[in-house]
Each structure stands twice: as structure tokens, then as C-alpha cells.
Amino acid sequence: MRLVAFCEAAADFRLASGLVDLVLRQAGTTWVVDNLDTPDVIRRWQPDGSGRAYFDLHKLDRYTDELGVRSVRGHFNGQPGGAGAAMARKAFLIAHALRKRASSEPIDVVVVIWDSDQQRDARRAGVTAARDVARAWNLFQIVCGFPDPEREAWVLAGFWPRDDGERQRLDKLHRDLGFSPVLDAHRLRDPNDSAPRNIKHVLGVLAGGDPERERRCWTEPSLRELRARGIATGLAMFLDELRAALRQLLDPVAVEHHLHG
């Protein structure tokens, strides 16, 4: 299976690819799980040609130039595009061009991860409009994720204290904030990086800026746990879309058991 990811940063790609592997590992068939750690057997991410394993959403114009993608303007299903609609259309056209270039191993899944920031509804509506048009091509599966407010909300959904120190920090944050930062991460919306309700600040307090500690937040919990905690932040919707996109490789009974059992 060949996938291409469109993200804003490497941290977003680590999270998105990790969640793809989590779905495959926890809800896949025995053959999928047994071969997941063997490079390129189950899934392979399309590099961008500049050393990244993902395509940078900030560099789409460069990719279109390199691939000879012609710019397309106009409405989406007869309606004006919302925030991000034109950007998303450009990403899907890039994936289309990549698929044509590699007919022996076409793109199977396109993953788009874009923080909601302060435009939660507008960004989702805009990207969804472009996605609906691209889905009509019937060329690849499309999975869109909108971490609300940012990527860190999805990481916090998988944070369980490992020791007394982490438990004490989480309890103190809960008292200071007046709500649980892992159950209600969508409420951490202050844009000031040092503010108590800034989501990056909160994750920094809990994970200490350790990428490995963050990684354990999406590799150790079950899909069911992440989904239950991630409804308000968009994580549950993303996991549901992943389940649908990867259905051909997964046992549907196992998926339902892990996600909803």
C-alpha cells in the first residue's frame, strides 16, 4: 500500500504515520501485523523528493511546478471554496500527478493533516469541499484530519501517567485549569505559548519536550481509548476515516471490536 501525506511539519507526519500503523497493528489481520515492521511490505510513504517523507503544505506551489500540475480555479460542486479549499485541491492534484507517474505502484491513500487553529469549522468545510470533488475521481482513498486546536490535542488524548511524577503534574494541571487537559484538550486554545491554557505549553509540562514520550501517547493506548478521548478534538473522526480507507487490508470484525467493543 502506497500512501502520501500532506502535513505542516515533521511532527505532524510522525503522528499521522504512527496512527496509520496503530490502526494496522491493532485492527489488522495476522498477516498485516506480522509484516508491519518489514520495510515496504505493508505500507510505504511517498517522499517529496527533498528529503521529507511527507509533502509540506507550505510548499505546494513548488511541488506543482516540479510535477507540471496545472492550476485549477473555480467553485467546488457549484459553491465557493472555504478556507483551505484551494490548497486542498492543489494537494489532491499533486497526488493525482504522482499516481500517474507511478502506474506500477499507484497512490492508494492520501492523508491530509491540518491544524484547526482558530478556524475549526471553516478549515474543515473548505478541505471537505475539495475532498468531495477529488473522491469523484475514484483514484485513491482520502483521509483528512483536523486536530483541534492543534496536533498536540491528539497527543494529549493518549497521555496516561507512567509514574508518580507524571501523575502529580497532571493532577496539578487539572487543578490549575479547572478541567482535565487530556480529556478536554480542545479547551486549550490560548495562542500565547507561555499561557496556562496554551496546548503546546501543557504538553510540554506533561511530556517534558521528549519526542519519545510523545510517541508513546499514540503507540501504547488502544484505538478504542484514543477514539473515546478524541471525539471533541477530531481524532475520533480521523480514526474512523482511517478505518474506512484501510478496510481492504483489515478484518472488519476486528476493527469494530477494537474501536467500539
C-alpha positions in Angstrom: 0.0 0.0 0.0 1.4 3.4 -1.0 0.4 6.5 0.9 1.2 10.2 0.5 0.9 12.6 3.4 0.3 16.4 3.3 1.3 18.0 6.6 2.6 21.2 8.0 5.6 19.8 9.9 7.6 16.6 10.6 5.9 16.2 14.0 2.5 16.1 12.2 3.8 13.3 9.9 5.2 11.3 12.8 1.8 11.4 14.5 -0.2 10.7 11.3 2.0 7.8 10.2 2.0 6.5 13.7 -1.7 6.4 13.8 -1.8 4.6 10.5 0.5 2.0 11.9 -1.6 1.8 15.1 -4.8 1.0 13.1 -2.9 -1.6 11.1 -1.4 -3.2 14.2 -4.4 -3.2 16.5 -7.1 -3.9 13.9 -5.3 -5.7 11.1 -5.2 -9.4 10.1 -2.4 -11.6 11.4 -0.5 -11.3 8.1 -0.6 -7.5 8.3 0.6 -7.4 11.9 3.4 -9.9 11.3 4.7 -7.9 8.3 4.2 -4.4 9.5 7.8 -3.9 10.7 9.3 -5.2 7.5 10.1 -2.1 5.3 7.7 -1.5 2.4 5.8 -4.8 2.7 2.6 -3.4 4.1 2.8 0.3 3.6 5.2 2.8 2.0 5.1 6.6 2.3 5.8 8.6 -0.8 8.7 11.1 -0.2 8.5 14.6 -1.5 11.9 14.5 -3.3 13.5 16.9 -1.0 14.3 14.6 1.9 10.9 14.6 3.6 8.7 11.6 4.0 5.7 13.9 3.6 4.6 16.8 1.4 4.9 20.2 3.1 1.6 22.1 2.9 3.6 25.3 2.8 5.4 24.2 -0.4 2.6 23.1 -2.6 3.5 25.7 -5.3 7.0 24.2 -5.6 5.6 20.7 -6.0 3.1 21.7 -8.6 5.9 23.3 -10.6 8.1 20.2 -10.3 5.3 17.9 -11.4 3.9 20.1 -14.0 0.5 20.3 -12.3 -1.8 22.9 -14.0 -3.6 25.2 -11.6 -7.3 24.8 -11.4 -9.6 27.6 -10.3 -13.3 27.7 -9.8 -16.1 26.5 -7.5 -16.5 23.2 -5.6 -19.7 21.4 -6.5 -21.1 24.8 -7.6 -20.2 26.5 -4.3 -17.4 28.9 -3.5 -14.5 27.3 -1.7 -14.0 27.9 2.0 -10.7 28.3 4.0 -8.2 25.9 2.6 -10.3 24.6 -0.3 -7.9 25.8 -3.0 -4.9 24.5 -1.0 -6.5 21.1 -0.6 -7.5 20.9 -4.3 -3.8 21.6 -5.1 -2.7 18.8 -2.8 -5.1 16.3 -4.4 -3.9 17.3 -7.9 -0.3 16.7 -6.8 -1.4 13.2 -5.6 -3.1 12.7 -8.9 0.1 13.6 -10.8 2.2 11.3 -8.5 -0.2 8.4 -9.2 0.1 8.9 -13.0 3.9 8.9 -12.7 4.0 5.5 -10.9 1.4 3.4 -12.7 3.1 0.2 -11.5 2.6 1.3 -7.8 -0.1 3.9 -7.7 -1.1 6.0 -4.8 -3.6 4.2 -2.6 -4.3 6.6 0.2 -3.9 10.4 0.6 -3.6 11.7 4.1 -4.1 15.4 4.9 -3.4 16.7 8.4 -4.0 20.4 9.1 -4.4 22.1 12.5 -7.8 23.7 13.0 -6.2 26.6 15.0 -8.8 29.4 15.2 -10.7 28.3 12.1 -12.1 24.9 13.2 -15.3 24.9 11.1 -14.1 26.9 8.2 -11.0 24.8 7.5 -12.8 21.6 7.8 -15.6 22.8 5.4 -13.1 24.1 2.9 -10.9 21.0 2.8 -14.0 18.7 2.8 -15.4 20.5 -0.3 -12.1 19.9 -2.2 -12.0 16.3 -0.9 -15.5 15.5 -2.2 -14.6 16.7 -5.7 -11.4 14.6 -5.6 -13.2 11.5 -4.3 -15.3 11.5 -7.5 -12.1 10.7 -9.4 -12.1 7.2 -7.8 -8.3 7.2 -7.9 -7.4 6.9 -4.2 -8.8 6.9 -0.7 -8.6 10.3 1.1 -8.3 10.7 4.8 -8.4 14.2 6.3 -7.6 15.1 9.9 -8.2 18.5 11.6 -6.6 18.4 15.1 -8.5 20.9 17.2 -7.0 23.2 18.1 -3.5 21.7 17.2 -1.6 18.4 16.8 -0.9 18.4 20.5 -4.5 17.7 21.3 -4.3 14.3 19.7 -1.1 13.5 21.6 -2.7 14.5 24.9 -5.5 12.1 24.2 -3.1 9.3 24.6 -1.3 10.6 27.8 -1.6 8.2 30.7 0.8 8.9 33.7 3.6 6.4 33.9 4.8 7.3 37.4 4.1 9.5 40.4 5.9 12.5 38.9 3.7 12.5 35.8 0.6 11.8 37.9 1.4 14.8 40.1 2.0 17.1 37.1 -1.3 16.0 35.5 -3.2 16.5 38.8 -1.7 20.0 39.3 -2.6 21.0 35.7 -6.2 19.7 36.3 -6.5 21.8 39.4 -5.0 24.9 37.9 -7.0 24.7 34.6 -10.3 23.6 36.2 -10.6 20.7 33.7 -8.6 17.7 32.5 -6.1 18.6 29.8 -6.2 15.1 28.4 -10.0 14.7 28.4 -10.7 18.3 27.3 -7.7 19.3 25.2 -9.9 21.2 22.8 -10.3 23.8 25.5 -6.6 24.7 25.4 -6.9 27.5 22.9 -4.7 30.3 24.2 -2.3 31.3 21.3 0.3 32.6 23.8 3.0 29.9 24.0 3.6 30.5 27.7 -0.1 30.8 28.8 -1.5 28.2 31.1 -4.2 27.3 28.5 -1.8 27.1 25.6 -1.8 23.5 24.3 1.9 23.4 23.5 2.7 24.6 27.0 0.5 22.0 28.6 2.0 19.1 26.5 5.5 20.4 27.4 4.7 20.2 31.1 3.5 16.7 30.8 5.9 15.2 28.3 8.9 17.4 29.0 9.6 18.1 25.4 10.6 14.4 24.9 9.6 13.2 21.4 9.8 9.6 22.6 7.4 10.3 25.5 5.1 11.9 23.0 5.3 8.9 20.7 4.2 6.6 23.4 1.0 8.6 23.6 -0.1 7.2 20.2 1.6 3.8 20.3 0.6 2.4 23.7 -3.1 3.1 24.1 -5.8 1.1 22.3 -7.7 2.5 19.4 -10.8 2.4 21.5 -9.2 4.6 24.2 -7.9 7.1 21.7 -11.2 7.3 20.0 -13.1 7.8 23.2 -10.9 10.6 24.3 -10.6 12.2 20.9 -14.2 13.0 19.9 -14.0 16.7 20.6 -10.6 17.2 19.0 -11.3 15.5 15.7 -9.2 12.4 16.5 -12.1 10.0 16.6 -13.3 11.2 13.1 -9.8 10.8 11.8 -9.5 7.2 13.1 -12.9 6.4 11.6 -11.8 7.7 8.2 -8.6 5.6 8.5 -10.6 2.5 9.3 -12.7 3.1 6.2 -9.7 3.8 3.9 -7.7 0.8 5.1 -10.7 -1.6 5.1 -9.3 -3.7 2.2 -6.3 -4.7 4.4 -8.2 -5.1 7.6 -10.6 -7.6 9.1 -13.8 -5.6 9.5 -14.9 -7.6 12.5 -11.6 -6.9 14.3 -11.8 -3.2 13.5 -15.3 -2.9 15.0 -14.2 -4.9 18.1 -11.1 -2.6 18.8 -12.8 0.7 18.1 -16.2 0.1 19.6 -16.0 -3.1 21.6 
